[in-house]
Structure formats: structure tokens, C-alpha cells
Amino acid sequence: RDSIYASRQMGIQILPPDINNGEADFSVDEGNIRYGLSAIKSVGRPVVRAMLEERRTFGPYKNLEDFITRVSSKEGLNKRTIENLIKAGALDTLGGTRKQFMSIYIQIMDHVNQEKKYSMSGQMSLFDLVGEEEKADFQIRMPDVGEYSKENKLAFEKEVLGIYLTGHPLEEYEERWRKNISAVTTDFVLDEETNEVKVKDNQKVTVGGMITEKTIKYTKNNKVMAFLTLEDLVGTVEVIVFPNSYEKYSSLLNEDEKVFITG
């Protein structure tokens, strides 16, 4: 995750994983970094290898139905794999929105499995009886459901990739964020060239961002304190909240809350 933030600071774009242009691992795509397909949650290397092999042998996937038809027999492929590929944006080049894909992929998988059963039992389906040109009429149409909100798309990316990839929930608050902070999260990171940290001991600073992780601890006197991970538009920093402060502000200190913190 830290190297992704570093790349962004260097002006290198991080592109979503892509079934037609990406690889199993992170790869370079026109000077930018393409997220690796194997880095998507619940998408194992064997199934990624099989999907890439299919693509190299028979060419790019044309649409969602073509993709599911061609990979449905691959070992390790299940509904969770397809769902997480959609959520990660890996199927964005297949001519539809993530919301359309999520609302139709199970129907396509069931349809493909049904066709397989027919062919295994030697039965012909209506699809087999028509010429190549008419086959387009039998393709499953994308439902008219639009696209997820930016917030939803980002939440899905975070769920399956561990980071927000195509944007950040804080972007719409950037002006307000910059006005109220005296430091960003990367100011707390050791600069390897100068061997120094931008902020100094005992300096009072205000940071702002989203709470992405929260761990509760109990002191010897059984008082509650917390360790938070605060994420802003450039990186993350750990925040330790001692019992007195935690007691005062605990209702504000939950995951996904957007906060300013002075310390």
C-alpha cells in the first residue's frame, strides 16, 4: 500500500487490474502501473493463470458473456471470483458498468452451465440452430441499471483490493481538509535521503482524514484507549488515543469517520 502512495506522489498513475490488459502481478502499462490480477481478494493464482492463458491463446475477451463462457470451465472459478473481478474494475473493458455486471453475472453463469449440460447430453439448444449472424440476437443484454455511485465503487475497491484505487472518499472534502491541517500523514515518515522526519518531537500538529482501522486496548487500570490508522489523500499514520481523550471523543472515533485530530 505504501509503495502505491509513493507512486502517486511521483505522478505515476495506478491503473485498475484489467482482464484484457493486465497480468497476474503488477505490470507497467504506458509508463503507469497496472494493478495485478492475483492481488484481488479471493482470486487465486491458478485461475488467473488459466484466464490469461485463454486470453493469449484465443485473443481478448469481447464482453461479459464471452468472458464467462470461455473461463467457466477453469478450475477455481466461482461466483465469488467473478464478483470480486467486477468490484475491482478488472472487467471494465468488457462493455458495461460494474453495476450492470453485478446484476447479470449470475444469470450468465447459470445460462452457460445450462448450455454445457445440453451439449454433454447431446441435446441441441436453440442457440446451436442459428447462424453466426443471428447469434448476437441471443446474447444476454445488459440491464439498464446505470452505474454505482462513486462512493459505492470506491467501497468495493477497498473491499477487494485493500485500497481506494480510482479515487478517494476524501477528494470532495480536499479544500476543507487542506485549510484545517498543519501536517499530512507522509510528514511522519522517515525520509530515507535526509534521514529526517518533517515533524519534530513535541510539535503540535493537526492532521485530517478517514479512520480506516481501530484497535481497542485496556490499560492496567482497565481504562480504554485506542490505536487508529488515519488515512488522508497521501498516505496513512498511526494515532494513539489515550484514555482521557478516548472517553471524551469515543463516539467520533469509528471506522470510516472523517476527522481532524490535533496532537
Secondary structure, 3 states (H helix, E strand, C coil): CHHHHHHHHCCCCEECCCCCCCCCCCEEECCEEECCHHHCCCCCHHHHHHHHHHHHHHCCCCCHHHHHHHHCCCCCCCHHHHHHHHHHCCCHHHCCCHHHHHHHHHHHHHHHHHHHHHHHCCCCCHHHHCCHHHHHHHCCCCCCCCCCCHHHHHHHHHHHHCCCCCCCCCHHHHHHHHHHCCCCHHHHCCECCCCECCCCCCCCCEEEEEEEEEEEEECCCCCEEEEEEEECCCCEEEEEECHHHHHHHHHHCCCCCEEEEEC
